[in-house]
Amino acid sequence: MLKRRFGDRSDWKRILKREYAQSFIEKEEFTGYITLLNLVQVTEPLWVKYDEKSICIVDDGYMWLQHFPNEKNYTVTTMFDANGEVIQWYIDICNEIGTENNVPWWDDLFLDIIVLPTGEIIQQDEDELEEALVNGWIDQSVYNLARTQATEITASIMQGDFGLLNYSAVHKELLTTFLKLGR
């Protein structure tokens, strides 16, 4: 019962007008696909609530940059507002990353880690991971993979060693250039 999600989010009805670019990068600091979804026009804004904070993550002019690192069990989506400011980093723990029709995808393993620009770290959907194990949608080894990966990433973020957070702006600019060239 894992959900396969695609980097271009082509099935997302909330987006009325979009621009999309992707590239494969092979560098020492990062190897894998990066995608950029420019939410030119949406049906309505999307707000999320973390404790007492409400944060808009989707609106006209927002951009989502996603990293799909090779041979890793996570993706990182950096969400930018219409002014180009980082709203949050959203890390999806996943079972597998691949491509279909040249579009990167990930099989979502329920657990998510959110990092706010303030440095606050939020882990969510532990209950969904537990439910997946109890219902037999995943086995113990996949459950352990998700838990271990989330623990390692959280520790790395807390130590300031999770490098992908530092490449968001650079990779967004790279793909923004592709969008401009494609017009």
N, C-alpha and C positions, 0 to 999 in steps of 0.2 A: 504494500500500500504506500510505497514511496512515490512522491510526486516528482515528475520530471519537469524542470523549469528551463526556459530558454532565455538566453541573453538579450534577444531582441524584443522579448515580451509581446510578440505579435498577436497573442490571444487576449491582450488586455484591452477591454472595451472602453475603459475610462479615457484612453488616449484618442483624441479626435484627429490630431495632426502630429506627426512625429518625424524626426530625422534620426538616422541610425548609421553608425560607423563601427568598424571593428578592425583589429589588426592582431597579428601574431608577433610577439616580441621574444627575442632570444638574447638575453643579456645575463651577466653574472648575478645581478640583483633581482631579476625576475625573468622567468621563462613561462610563456603561456599566452592565452588570448586576453585581450582587453576589448571591452565593448563600451560604446557611449550611446545612450538613448537621450535625445533632446526632446523633452515633452513640450512641444511648441504650443499645443492647445489641448486642454483636458476638459472632460464634462463637468467636473467639480474638484475642488481641492480635497486632498486626503490628509487627515490629521491622525496622529497616533498619540497615545497618552502613556507616559512613564511616571508612575506615582502621581505627583501633583503637576508634572510638566506636560503641556500639550505642544506638540511639534508638528508643523506642516511639512510633509515629505513629498507631496505631489501638488503642483500647481503649474499654470502656464509659465513657460520659460525655464523650468527646473531641468536639471540634467542628472542622470544616473550613470556613473562610470562603474563598470564591473570588471574585476580581475578574476581570471580562471587559471590559477597556477598549475603548471604541469605536475603530475604525480603528488598532488596534495588532496586533502579531504575537506576543503573549504573553498568558498569564494568570498570576495570582499566587494561590496557595493558601496561606493561613496556617493552620497546624495548631496547635490549642490542646489542652492536656491537660485532665483533669477539674477541675483547679483554676483553669482559665482562663489559664494561663501559655502563652506562645508556645513551641512546640517547635521549629518551623522555618518558614521561608517557602520555598515550592517554586514556582519560576518555570518554566512550560512554554513553550518557544518553539513557535509555531504558525504554520501557513500561513494560516489563516482562522478567524474567530469568527463565529458566527451563532446563530440560534434555530430550534428546531423544536418545535411545540406549546407555544410560549411558554417553553421551557426552553433556556437558553444552552448552546452546544456549542463545541468547538474541535477543529480538525484538527491533531493532534500532529505536530510536526516533529522529534521524537526528542531534541534537545538540551534539557537541563534545567540550571537553576542553583538551587542550594540555599544559603540563607543561614541560618546558625545564630544564636541570640541572642548568642553570643560575638563575632559579627562575621565569623566564618570563612565563606568563600565556596567552594563546591564546584561544579565543572561536571562533569556526567556525560552518558554516552551518546553521546560523540563517535563511537565505533565504530559505533553504529547509524546515525548520519547518514551516515558514509562508506559503509556497506553499502547504504543506500538509494540513494545516488548510483550506486555501482558496478552495482547490480542494476536500475537504470532506474526505480525507484519514484518518484524525484523527478528533476527536471532540474537543470542547473547553476544556473539563476536561483533556484530554490527553495533549493538548497544554499547559495548565496551569501546569500540572505535570512536563513536560519537563522544562519549564521556571523556576519553583520553585526549582527543583532539581539542575539545572545548577547554579542558584544564590547561593544556600546553599553551594554547593561544592566549588565554586569559593571563597566565603567568608571563608570557612574552610581552604582552601589552603593558602590564604593570611594571615590568623591568625596562620598558622603553625599547625593546628589541624587535618589535613586530614591524618590520620595514615597509610593508605595503602601504601603511597609512601615510608614509612620507612621499610616496610616488603619485598620489592622487592628482595633484595639480599638474604635474608634468605630463602624465599620461592623458589627462583631460585635454590639455592644450594640443597634444599630438593628434588626438582623434578629432578635435574641433577643427584643426587644419584640414583633415580629410573631408569633413563635412563641407567646408568652404570650397575645397577643390572640386567636390562632386556636384556642385550646383551648376 
